[in-house]
């Protein structure tokens, strides 16, 4: 069994072809994954969207893989998380700052 790890940290920063129309974000490789035999992990980062050095990201994958990730030791111990940065980014998401920032970067 193999897994596909997709580094898609720049996916949301897609630029329009000719600059005259809004950018259309291409589909993630995860969207093509077969749910009956899931293999894709799409790895993303807020550092490309909100600021360099921001050590926080997310993974998009099948729910069975998410369950295994959540049950892992680093998540359970808090050692692999960044609670302060997570809370800051949550507020930015809730207040629409991420959308405005992404549009500005495009």
N, CA, C and O atoms as a GROMACS GRO file, in nm:
protein
  424
    1UNK      N    1   0.084  -0.118   0.000
    1UNK     CA    2   0.000   0.000   0.000
    1UNK      C    3   0.088   0.124   0.000
    1UNK      O    4   0.186   0.133   0.074
    2UNK      N    5   0.053   0.218  -0.083
    2UNK     CA    6   0.129   0.340  -0.085
    2UNK      C    7   0.038   0.459  -0.057
    2UNK      O    8  -0.084   0.451  -0.075
    3UNK      N    9   0.097   0.568  -0.013
    3UNK     CA   10   0.024   0.692   0.014
    3UNK      C   11   0.083   0.803  -0.072
    3UNK      O   12   0.202   0.801  -0.104
    4UNK      N   13   0.002   0.898  -0.108
    4UNK     CA   14   0.046   1.012  -0.186
    4UNK      C   15   0.042   1.135  -0.097
    4UNK      O   16  -0.064   1.174  -0.048
    5UNK      N   17   0.157   1.195  -0.075
    5UNK     CA   18   0.168   1.318   0.004
    5UNK      C   19   0.182   1.434  -0.093
    5UNK      O   20   0.281   1.443  -0.165
    6UNK      N   21   0.084   1.522  -0.094
    6UNK     CA   22   0.084   1.636  -0.187
    6UNK      C   23   0.117   1.764  -0.112
    6UNK      O   24   0.043   1.805  -0.023
    7UNK      N   25   0.227   1.826  -0.148
    7UNK     CA   26   0.266   1.954  -0.091
    7UNK      C   27   0.190   2.062  -0.168
    7UNK      O   28   0.233   2.103  -0.276
    8UNK      N   29   0.078   2.108  -0.113
    8UNK     CA   30  -0.009   2.202  -0.185
    8UNK      C   31  -0.016   2.337  -0.115
    8UNK      O   32  -0.121   2.402  -0.114
    9UNK      N   33   0.096   2.379  -0.056
    9UNK     CA   34   0.096   2.501   0.024
    9UNK      C   35   0.073   2.628  -0.060
    9UNK      O   36   0.034   2.731  -0.004
   10UNK      N   37   0.096   2.622  -0.190
   10UNK     CA   38   0.074   2.739  -0.275
   10UNK      C   39  -0.056   2.731  -0.354
   10UNK      O   40  -0.086   2.821  -0.433
   11UNK      N   41  -0.134   2.626  -0.333
   11UNK     CA   42  -0.255   2.604  -0.412
   11UNK      C   43  -0.352   2.722  -0.407
   11UNK      O   44  -0.408   2.759  -0.509
   12UNK      N   45  -0.372   2.781  -0.289
   12UNK     CA   46  -0.469   2.890  -0.274
   12UNK      C   47  -0.417   3.022  -0.330
   12UNK      O   48  -0.492   3.120  -0.337
   13UNK      N   49  -0.289   3.027  -0.370
   13UNK     CA   50  -0.232   3.150  -0.423
   13UNK      C   51  -0.221   3.147  -0.575
   13UNK      O   52  -0.134   3.212  -0.633
   14UNK      N   53  -0.309   3.073  -0.639
   14UNK     CA   54  -0.310   3.063  -0.785
   14UNK      C   55  -0.344   3.199  -0.845
   14UNK      O   56  -0.436   3.267  -0.799
   15UNK      N   57  -0.269   3.236  -0.948
   15UNK     CA   58  -0.292   3.363  -1.015
   15UNK      C   59  -0.374   3.343  -1.142
   15UNK      O   60  -0.368   3.236  -1.202
   16UNK      N   61  -0.451   3.445  -1.184
   16UNK     CA   62  -0.524   3.433  -1.310
   16UNK      C   63  -0.426   3.430  -1.427
   16UNK      O   64  -0.314   3.481  -1.417
   17UNK      N   65  -0.467   3.368  -1.538
   17UNK     CA   66  -0.379   3.355  -1.653
   17UNK      C   67  -0.340   3.490  -1.713
   17UNK      O   68  -0.224   3.512  -1.745
   18UNK      N   69  -0.436   3.580  -1.728
   18UNK     CA   70  -0.408   3.706  -1.795
   18UNK      C   71  -0.424   3.829  -1.706
   18UNK      O   72  -0.406   3.941  -1.753
   19UNK      N   73  -0.457   3.810  -1.582
   19UNK     CA   74  -0.470   3.921  -1.490
   19UNK      C   75  -0.601   3.998  -1.499
   19UNK      O   76  -0.624   4.091  -1.423
   20UNK      N   77  -0.688   3.960  -1.592
   20UNK     CA   78  -0.812   4.035  -1.612
   20UNK      C   79  -0.932   3.977  -1.538
   20UNK      O   80  -1.038   4.040  -1.532
   21UNK      N   81  -0.917   3.860  -1.482
   21UNK     CA   82  -1.029   3.798  -1.411
   21UNK      C   83  -0.978   3.738  -1.281
   21UNK      O   84  -0.858   3.714  -1.267
   22UNK      N   85  -1.067   3.714  -1.186
   22UNK     CA   86  -1.023   3.657  -1.057
   22UNK      C   87  -0.959   3.520  -1.075
   22UNK      O   88  -0.993   3.444  -1.165
   23UNK      N   89  -0.866   3.492  -0.987
   23UNK     CA   90  -0.799   3.361  -0.990
   23UNK      C   91  -0.898   3.251  -0.954
   23UNK      O   92  -0.984   3.268  -0.868
   24UNK      N   93  -0.883   3.139  -1.020
   24UNK     CA   94  -0.962   3.021  -0.987
   24UNK      C   95  -0.867   2.920  -0.925
   24UNK      O   96  -0.770   2.877  -0.987
   25UNK      N   97  -0.895   2.883  -0.801
   25UNK     CA   98  -0.809   2.788  -0.731
   25UNK      C   99  -0.829   2.650  -0.793
   25UNK      O  100  -0.942   2.601  -0.797
   26UNK      N  101  -0.722   2.587  -0.839
   26UNK     CA  102  -0.736   2.453  -0.897
   26UNK      C  103  -0.775   2.351  -0.790
   26UNK      O  104  -0.761   2.376  -0.670
   27UNK      N  105  -0.825   2.238  -0.836
   27UNK     CA  106  -0.864   2.134  -0.743
   27UNK      C  107  -0.742   2.073  -0.676
   27UNK      O  108  -0.636   2.058  -0.737
   28UNK      N  109  -0.758   2.039  -0.552
   28UNK     CA  110  -0.656   1.967  -0.478
   28UNK      C  111  -0.650   1.824  -0.528
   28UNK      O  112  -0.751   1.769  -0.573
   29UNK      N  113  -0.534   1.763  -0.521
   29UNK     CA  114  -0.521   1.622  -0.558
   29UNK      C  115  -0.612   1.538  -0.470
   29UNK      O  116  -0.662   1.434  -0.514
   30UNK      N  117  -0.634   1.581  -0.347
   30UNK     CA  118  -0.723   1.509  -0.255
   30UNK      C  119  -0.862   1.490  -0.314
   30UNK      O  120  -0.927   1.388  -0.290
   31UNK      N  121  -0.909   1.587  -0.392
   31UNK     CA  122  -1.044   1.578  -0.450
   31UNK      C  123  -1.058   1.466  -0.551
   31UNK      O  124  -1.169   1.428  -0.587
   32UNK      N  125  -0.946   1.412  -0.598
   32UNK     CA  126  -0.948   1.301  -0.693
   32UNK      C  127  -0.927   1.166  -0.626
   32UNK      O  128  -0.927   1.062  -0.692
   33UNK      N  129  -0.909   1.168  -0.494
   33UNK     CA  130  -0.884   1.045  -0.419
   33UNK      C  131  -1.006   0.954  -0.423
   33UNK      O  132  -1.120   1.001  -0.427
   34UNK      N  133  -0.982   0.825  -0.422
   34UNK     CA  134  -1.089   0.726  -0.423
   34UNK      C  135  -1.128   0.694  -0.279
   34UNK      O  136  -1.048   0.635  -0.206
   35UNK      N  137  -1.249   0.733  -0.236
   35UNK     CA  138  -1.289   0.709  -0.096
   35UNK      C  139  -1.290   0.562  -0.056
   35UNK      O  140  -1.278   0.529   0.062
   36UNK      N  141  -1.306   0.472  -0.153
   36UNK     CA  142  -1.307   0.330  -0.119
   36UNK      C  143  -1.166   0.275  -0.097
   36UNK      O  144  -1.148   0.168  -0.040
   37UNK      N  145  -1.065   0.350  -0.143
   37UNK     CA  146  -0.925   0.312  -0.122
   37UNK      C  147  -0.842   0.441  -0.111
   37UNK      O  148  -0.762   0.472  -0.199
   38UNK      N  149  -0.861   0.515  -0.002
   38UNK     CA  150  -0.798   0.646   0.010
   38UNK      C  151  -0.646   0.638   0.024
   38UNK      O  152  -0.593   0.558   0.101
   39UNK      N  153  -0.578   0.724  -0.052
   39UNK     CA  154  -0.431   0.725  -0.049
   39UNK      C  155  -0.372   0.865  -0.037
   39UNK      O  156  -0.253   0.878  -0.011
   40UNK      N  157  -0.452   0.970  -0.055
   40UNK     CA  158  -0.398   1.105  -0.068
   40UNK      C  159  -0.401   1.182   0.063
   40UNK      O  160  -0.500   1.181   0.136
   41UNK      N  161  -0.289   1.250   0.091
   41UNK     CA  162  -0.278   1.346   0.201
   41UNK      C  163  -0.239   1.479   0.138
   41UNK      O  164  -0.130   1.490   0.082
   42UNK      N  165  -0.325   1.578   0.147
   42UNK     CA  166  -0.292   1.712   0.097
   42UNK      C  167  -0.242   1.794   0.215
   42UNK      O  168  -0.314   1.814   0.313
   43UNK      N  169  -0.119   1.842   0.204
   43UNK     CA  170  -0.055   1.915   0.314
   43UNK      C  171  -0.050   2.063   0.279
   43UNK      O  172  -0.004   2.101   0.172
   44UNK      N  173  -0.098   2.146   0.371
   44UNK     CA  174  -0.109   2.290   0.347
   44UNK      C  175  -0.049   2.367   0.463
   44UNK      O  176  -0.027   2.311   0.571
   45UNK      N  177  -0.022   2.497   0.441
   45UNK     CA  178   0.042   2.578   0.544
   45UNK      C  179  -0.015   2.719   0.544
   45UNK      O  180  -0.041   2.778   0.440
   46UNK      N  181  -0.033   2.772   0.664
   46UNK     CA  182  -0.074   2.912   0.677
   46UNK      C  183   0.043   3.007   0.656
   46UNK      O  184   0.022   3.126   0.636
   47UNK      N  185   0.166   2.956   0.660
   47UNK     CA  186   0.282   3.045   0.647
   47UNK      C  187   0.286   3.111   0.509
   47UNK      O  188   0.334   3.223   0.498
   48UNK      N  189   0.237   3.045   0.407
   48UNK     CA  190   0.236   3.104   0.273
   48UNK      C  191   0.122   3.205   0.258
   48UNK      O  192   0.127   3.290   0.170
   49UNK      N  193   0.022   3.194   0.342
   49UNK     CA  194  -0.096   3.280   0.332
   49UNK      C  195  -0.093   3.398   0.429
   49UNK      O  196  -0.137   3.507   0.395
   50UNK      N  197  -0.042   3.375   0.549
   50UNK     CA  198  -0.048   3.479   0.653
   50UNK      C  199   0.087   3.538   0.690
   50UNK      O  200   0.092   3.652   0.737
   51UNK      N  201   0.195   3.466   0.671
   51UNK     CA  202   0.325   3.521   0.703
   51UNK      C  203   0.430   3.415   0.717
   51UNK      O  204   0.404   3.308   0.773
   52UNK      N  205   0.552   3.444   0.667
   52UNK     CA  206   0.660   3.346   0.679
   52UNK      C  207   0.692   3.317   0.825
   52UNK      O  208   0.687   3.405   0.911
   53UNK      N  209   0.724   3.195   0.850
   53UNK     CA  210   0.759   3.155   0.986
   53UNK      C  211   0.640   3.113   1.070
   53UNK      O  212   0.658   3.063   1.181
   54UNK      N  213   0.520   3.133   1.020
   54UNK     CA  214   0.401   3.090   1.094
   54UNK      C  215   0.395   2.939   1.086
   54UNK      O  216   0.366   2.884   0.980
   55UNK      N  217   0.421   2.873   1.194
   55UNK     CA  218   0.438   2.728   1.197
   55UNK      C  219   0.305   2.659   1.227
   55UNK      O  220   0.286   2.600   1.334
   56UNK      N  221   0.214   2.667   1.129
   56UNK     CA  222   0.083   2.605   1.146
   56UNK      C  223   0.029   2.566   1.010
   56UNK      O  224   0.039   2.644   0.915
   57UNK      N  225  -0.027   2.450   0.999
   57UNK     CA  226  -0.082   2.405   0.873
   57UNK      C  227  -0.199   2.311   0.896
   57UNK      O  228  -0.250   2.299   1.007
   58UNK      N  229  -0.240   2.245   0.790
   58UNK     CA  230  -0.349   2.150   0.799
   58UNK      C  231  -0.330   2.041   0.695
   58UNK      O  232  -0.259   2.058   0.596
   59UNK      N  233  -0.398   1.929   0.720
   59UNK     CA  234  -0.393   1.814   0.630
   59UNK      C  235  -0.535   1.784   0.587
   59UNK      O  236  -0.627   1.780   0.668
   60UNK      N  237  -0.550   1.762   0.457
   60UNK     CA  238  -0.678   1.719   0.402
   60UNK      C  239  -0.661   1.575   0.357
   60UNK      O  240  -0.575   1.546   0.273
   61UNK      N  241  -0.741   1.486   0.413
   61UNK     CA  242  -0.732   1.345   0.377
   61UNK      C  243  -0.864   1.276   0.416
   61UNK      O  244  -0.954   1.338   0.472
   62UNK      N  245  -0.872   1.151   0.386
   62UNK     CA  246  -0.992   1.073   0.418
   62UNK      C  247  -1.010   1.066   0.570
   62UNK      O  248  -0.912   1.067   0.645
   63UNK      N  249  -1.133   1.058   0.614
   63UNK     CA  250  -1.163   1.058   0.758
   63UNK      C  251  -1.093   0.945   0.833
   63UNK      O  252  -1.057   0.962   0.949
   64UNK      N  253  -1.073   0.830   0.769
   64UNK     CA  254  -1.004   0.720   0.838
   64UNK      C  255  -0.859   0.757   0.869
   64UNK      O  256  -0.805   0.716   0.971
   65UNK      N  257  -0.797   0.833   0.781
   65UNK     CA  258  -0.659   0.878   0.807
   65UNK      C  259  -0.657   0.987   0.914
   65UNK      O  260  -0.566   0.992   0.997
   66UNK      N  261  -0.758   1.074   0.913
   66UNK     CA  262  -0.766   1.180   1.014
   66UNK      C  263  -0.776   1.118   1.153
   66UNK      O  264  -0.710   1.162   1.247
   67UNK      N  265  -0.860   1.015   1.166
   67UNK     CA  266  -0.875   0.948   1.295
   67UNK      C  267  -0.741   0.896   1.346
   67UNK      O  268  -0.711   0.907   1.465
   68UNK      N  269  -0.660   0.840   1.257
   68UNK     CA  270  -0.529   0.789   1.297
   68UNK      C  271  -0.435   0.903   1.335
   68UNK      O  272  -0.358   0.891   1.430
   69UNK      N  273  -0.441   1.014   1.261
   69UNK     CA  274  -0.356   1.129   1.293
   69UNK      C  275  -0.393   1.188   1.429
   69UNK      O  276  -0.306   1.221   1.509
   70UNK      N  277  -0.522   1.202   1.455
   70UNK     CA  278  -0.569   1.259   1.581
   70UNK      C  279  -0.530   1.170   1.699
   70UNK      O  280  -0.504   1.220   1.808
   71UNK      N  281  -0.527   1.041   1.677
   71UNK     CA  282  -0.494   0.946   1.784
   71UNK      C  283  -0.343   0.932   1.806
   71UNK      O  284  -0.299   0.859   1.895
   72UNK      N  285  -0.263   1.002   1.724
   72UNK     CA  286  -0.118   0.986   1.736
   72UNK      C  287  -0.065   1.051   1.863
   72UNK      O  288  -0.129   1.139   1.920
   73UNK      N  289   0.050   1.007   1.907
   73UNK     CA  290   0.108   1.055   2.032
   73UNK      C  291   0.135   1.204   2.036
   73UNK      O  292   0.112   1.268   2.138
   74UNK      N  293   0.183   1.261   1.925
   74UNK     CA  294   0.217   1.404   1.927
   74UNK      C  295   0.092   1.490   1.942
   74UNK      O  296   0.098   1.596   2.004
   75UNK      N  297  -0.017   1.448   1.886
   75UNK     CA  298  -0.141   1.524   1.900
   75UNK      C  299  -0.197   1.508   2.041
   75UNK      O  300  -0.241   1.605   2.102
   76UNK      N  301  -0.196   1.386   2.092
   76UNK     CA  302  -0.251   1.360   2.224
   76UNK      C  303  -0.171   1.428   2.335
   76UNK      O  304  -0.228   1.470   2.436
   77UNK      N  305  -0.041   1.439   2.316
   77UNK     CA  306   0.043   1.499   2.420
   77UNK      C  307   0.050   1.650   2.410
   77UNK      O  308   0.095   1.717   2.503
   78UNK      N  309   0.005   1.705   2.298
   78UNK     CA  310   0.017   1.849   2.278
   78UNK      C  311   0.153   1.890   2.227
   78UNK      O  312   0.176   2.007   2.200
   79UNK      N  313   0.245   1.795   2.214
   79UNK     CA  314   0.380   1.826   2.171
   79UNK      C  315   0.393   1.868   2.026
   79UNK      O  316   0.488   1.938   1.990
   80UNK      N  317   0.299   1.827   1.943
   80UNK     CA  318   0.308   1.862   1.801
   80UNK      C  319   0.218   1.977   1.763
   80UNK      O  320   0.210   2.014   1.646
   81UNK      N  321   0.150   2.034   1.859
   81UNK     CA  322   0.055   2.141   1.832
   81UNK      C  323   0.115   2.277   1.869
   81UNK      O  324   0.215   2.285   1.940
   82UNK      N  325   0.053   2.379   1.822
   82UNK     CA  326   0.093   2.515   1.854
   82UNK      C  327  -0.033   2.589   1.899
   82UNK      O  328  -0.093   2.660   1.819
   83UNK      N  329  -0.074   2.573   2.025
   83UNK     CA  330  -0.204   2.625   2.070
   83UNK      C  331  -0.220   2.777   2.055
   83UNK      O  332  -0.327   2.824   2.017
   84UNK      N  333  -0.116   2.853   2.084
   84UNK     CA  334  -0.128   2.999   2.074
   84UNK      C  335  -0.150   3.041   1.929
   84UNK      O  336  -0.242   3.117   1.899
   85UNK      N  337  -0.065   2.992   1.839
   85UNK     CA  338  -0.078   3.025   1.697
   85UNK      C  339  -0.211   2.973   1.642
   85UNK      O  340  -0.274   3.040   1.560
   86UNK      N  341  -0.252   2.855   1.685
   86UNK     CA  342  -0.381   2.800   1.641
   86UNK      C  343  -0.496   2.893   1.676
   86UNK      O  344  -0.586   2.914   1.596
   87UNK      N  345  -0.493   2.948   1.795
   87UNK     CA  346  -0.599   3.040   1.839
   87UNK      C  347  -0.597   3.169   1.759
   87UNK      O  348  -0.702   3.222   1.723
   88UNK      N  349  -0.478   3.222   1.732
   88UNK     CA  350  -0.466   3.345   1.652
   88UNK      C  351  -0.521   3.321   1.512
   88UNK      O  352  -0.599   3.402   1.462
   89UNK      N  353  -0.482   3.213   1.448
   89UNK     CA  354  -0.529   3.182   1.313
   89UNK      C  355  -0.680   3.157   1.313
   89UNK      O  356  -0.748   3.198   1.220
   90UNK      N  357  -0.732   3.092   1.414
   90UNK     CA  358  -0.876   3.071   1.424
   90UNK      C  359  -0.949   3.205   1.421
   90UNK      O  360  -1.048   3.220   1.349
   91UNK      N  361  -0.902   3.301   1.498
   91UNK     CA  362  -0.966   3.435   1.499
   91UNK      C  363  -0.955   3.501   1.363
   91UNK      O  364  -1.050   3.566   1.318
   92UNK      N  365  -0.841   3.486   1.295
   92UNK     CA  366  -0.826   3.543   1.162
   92UNK      C  367  -0.922   3.479   1.061
   92UNK      O  368  -0.976   3.547   0.974
   93UNK      N  369  -0.943   3.349   1.075
   93UNK     CA  370  -1.039   3.279   0.989
   93UNK      C  371  -1.181   3.327   1.017
   93UNK      O  372  -1.257   3.355   0.925
   94UNK      N  373  -1.216   3.335   1.144
   94UNK     CA  374  -1.351   3.376   1.184
   94UNK      C  375  -1.383   3.519   1.142
   94UNK      O  376  -1.498   3.551   1.113
   95UNK      N  377  -1.282   3.606   1.140
   95UNK     CA  378  -1.303   3.747   1.108
   95UNK      C  379  -1.285   3.779   0.960
   95UNK      O  380  -1.294   3.895   0.921
   96UNK      N  381  -1.260   3.677   0.876
   96UNK     CA  382  -1.247   3.699   0.733
   96UNK      C  383  -1.112   3.753   0.689
   96UNK      O  384  -1.094   3.787   0.572
   97UNK      N  385  -1.017   3.762   0.780
   97UNK     CA  386  -0.885   3.817   0.747
   97UNK      C  387  -0.812   3.728   0.647
   97UNK      O  388  -0.746   3.778   0.556
   98UNK      N  389  -0.824   3.596   0.662
   98UNK     CA  390  -0.754   3.505   0.570
   98UNK      C  391  -0.802   3.526   0.427
   98UNK      O  392  -0.720   3.530   0.336
   99UNK      N  393  -0.932   3.540   0.406
   99UNK     CA  394  -0.985   3.563   0.271
   99UNK      C  395  -0.930   3.693   0.212
   99UNK      O  396  -0.889   3.697   0.096
  100UNK      N  397  -0.930   3.799   0.291
  100UNK     CA  398  -0.880   3.929   0.242
  100UNK      C  399  -0.730   3.920   0.211
  100UNK      O  400  -0.684   3.972   0.110
  101UNK      N  401  -0.657   3.855   0.299
  101UNK     CA  402  -0.512   3.841   0.280
  101UNK      C  403  -0.482   3.759   0.154
  101UNK      O  404  -0.394   3.797   0.076
  102UNK      N  405  -0.553   3.650   0.134
  102UNK     CA  406  -0.531   3.565   0.017
  102UNK      C  407  -0.562   3.643  -0.111
  102UNK      O  408  -0.486   3.635  -0.207
  103UNK      N  409  -0.671   3.718  -0.112
  103UNK     CA  410  -0.706   3.798  -0.229
  103UNK      C  411  -0.599   3.903  -0.258
  103UNK      O  412  -0.567   3.929  -0.373
  104UNK      N  413  -0.545   3.964  -0.153
  104UNK     CA  414  -0.442   4.064  -0.171
  104UNK      C  415  -0.314   4.003  -0.229
  104UNK      O  416  -0.250   4.063  -0.316
  105UNK      N  417  -0.277   3.884  -0.183
  105UNK     CA  418  -0.156   3.818  -0.230
  105UNK      C  419  -0.166   3.774  -0.376
  105UNK      O  420  -0.066   3.767  -0.447
  106UNK      N  421  -0.286   3.745  -0.421
  106UNK     CA  422  -0.304   3.705  -0.560
  106UNK      C  423  -0.278   3.822  -0.649
  106UNK      O  424  -0.287   3.810  -0.771
   0.00000   0.00000   0.00000
